[in-house]
């Protein structure tokens, strides 16, 4: 995507996926994630692995989340814009209400 395309899309949409294809010869998704993790506490790696011991077809790495939702038992914690809220709520109920 060219910069001009991004600017044009930003006039209509508030979220625009930006991606880069990287050949996996030297840098695996896990290694890329670990490098990001050194600089940012809140990053994630999602892979489309099906079955044990199989390779992922797609890998998504993200960082700097708008909102952090964590769940431990029945305690749900939401952090957004530096504000922390805690709930006694099922995480799936919370996500449905979003």
Secondary structure as UniProt FT lines:
FT   HELIX           3..10
FT   TURN            11..12
FT   TURN            24..26
FT   HELIX           29..39
FT   STRAND          43..47
FT   TURN            52..53
FT   STRAND          59..63
FT   STRAND          67..72
FT   TURN            73..74
FT   STRAND          75..80
FT   TURN            81..82
FT   STRAND          83..88
FT   HELIX           91..97
//
